[in-house]
Amino acid sequence: MKIETSQFSKIDTKHCQDDMQAYWMPYTPNRYFRKNPKVMASAKGVYYTDDHGRKLFDGASGLWTSPLGHGDPRIIEAIQKQYQTMDYVPAFQMASKETFRLANRITQYAPADLGKVFFVNSGSEAVDTALKMAIAYHRARGESSRTRMIGRERAYHGGCVGGISVGGIPTNRKMFSPMMMPGVDHLPHTLNLSQMAFSRGQPTWGAHLADDLERLVALHDASNIAAVILEPVQGSTGVIVPPVGYLEKIREICTKHGILLIFDEVITGFGRLAANFGADRFGVKPDMITFAKAITNGVIPMGGIIAHNDIYETITGSGGQEQLIEFFHGFTYSGHPLATAAAHACLDIFEDDDILARTKVLEQVLGDAVHSLKGMPGILDIRNCGVSAAFDLEPIAGKPGLRGMQVLESCIEHGILVRITGDTIAMGPPFVATPEEVQSLVETFARVIQKSFN
Ligand SMILES: Cc1ncc(COP(=O)(O)O)c(C=O)c1O
């Protein structure tokens, strides 16, 4: 089906300005939003409908959350059934069989030996939990000096204290420096437009940037370093794809020095890179994987950590007497039955509908379509990997982020939703979109760009 791209006229949004008085929005310019609200009323399949009845193609799968589209009756039915059977079970000292089954299932998607799943409720919680696991693991091995963490510039690892500390987005950090974790360093990010602009898939330049990890090891000594955390593809700052050989080198250096490697796959997990995880896509095996978003198709919050068996065995093995808790961490809603039911339904769909095969087709379609926009005015870079792509746009002088916002608004007027971070536009269409819809998403975007830079 082709996206309906009839031009929408600017509409009056005054009516909802009174309604939103009490609402303080996350990661949103609140003052701007109040003047330019974007209010969604319903979602079905790969389309949202806003409060003016405009049908909008979901070009970002919600917030990378909803690759299976919206309102799939199989997910709804699974949640309803679970709700009627058991709506909640205490997460501590108790569990449900369905949660055991889900953990087992998830490990089958993960690389070998990543055999233990710890459930949380969001990507941010997953990241902070993984960092705690890394410290607990080294301590349990008798290496309690290994507490330092290494993240990367431009990384997004959520909004909690651990995540902003290892994260590398300046605006997310600058207000909160007094509460950052101590002992964190950042590797350089790998985006260098003078070397790799308009690369399709993995850039060939940049593997040497991993050598900076050796510099940090030399500076601090490996005996003080617990873990390196990376998104295999940096999502939030605009689909920054690792250079060929980069992740392999990071893995090699971590192994050499006994440093744990954590892949934050909150966006990349469960199909976004046309593979189960970035770990498979790039053939690099981390010691832990964090996941969230697509595991429940965004329907009910859930996140988690898939840890290497050795991490689990080491931490639990040093727990003292058997009746004592080994890892003092968890959340009231860890492994919530409704989220568990949603996750099972999503994995059923993933398997029954051979979603991975679809992602492989869409990767090709999206890649061809986005790179065909090279040369258009205002486009500084185009990147893609799996079913995700991003465009860096020429900013408006002195007004960072305004171009991105204007393009988002123009996209909405043309019937498509995209994701913006400053003046970078990302696309991550649902895996259940047709190739024609994905093609049409990019064609529509091209019209928006033409208008924006005319
Ligand atoms: C790589 C990564 N880690 C962590 C998070 C945080 O997830 P959440 O917003 O569910 O806390 C995100 C969110 O986009 C993410 O992209």
The ligand as an SDF file (V2000), in Angstrom:
LIG
                    3D

 16 16  0  0  0  0  0  0  0  0999 V2000
   20.6620    1.9930   23.3620 C   0  0  0  0  0  0  0  0  0  0  0  0
   19.6530    2.4390   24.3690 C   0  0  0  0  0  0  0  0  0  0  0  0
   19.8370    2.1440   25.6530 N   0  0  0  0  0  0  0  0  0  0  0  0
   18.9580    2.5060   26.5990 C   0  0  0  0  0  0  0  0  0  0  0  0
   17.8190    3.1980   26.2610 C   0  0  0  0  0  0  0  0  0  0  0  0
   16.8580    3.6160   27.3250 C   0  0  0  0  0  0  0  0  0  0  0  0
   15.6780    2.9110   27.2160 O   0  0  0  0  0  0  0  0  0  0  0  0
   14.3630    3.3960   27.9930 P   0  0  0  0  0  0  0  0  0  0  0  0
   13.9340    4.6650   27.3830 O   0  0  0  0  0  0  0  0  0  0  0  0
   13.4130    2.2420   27.7900 O   0  0  0  0  0  0  0  0  0  0  0  0
   14.7340    3.5480   29.4230 O   0  0  0  0  0  0  0  0  0  0  0  0
   17.5810    3.5230   24.9300 C   0  0  0  0  0  0  0  0  0  0  0  0
   16.3860    4.2680   24.5340 C   0  0  0  0  0  0  0  0  0  0  0  0
   16.1930    4.6610   23.4180 O   0  0  0  0  0  0  0  0  0  0  0  0
   18.5240    3.1390   23.9590 C   0  0  0  0  0  0  0  0  0  0  0  0
   18.3740    3.4680   22.6740 O   0  0  0  0  0  0  0  0  0  0  0  0
  1  2  1  0
  2  3  1  0
  2 15  2  0
  3  4  2  0
  4  5  1  0
  5  6  1  0
  5 12  2  0
  6  7  1  0
  7  8  1  0
  8  9  2  0
  8 10  1  0
  8 11  1  0
 12 13  1  0
 12 15  1  0
 13 14  2  0
 15 16  1  0
M  END
$$$$
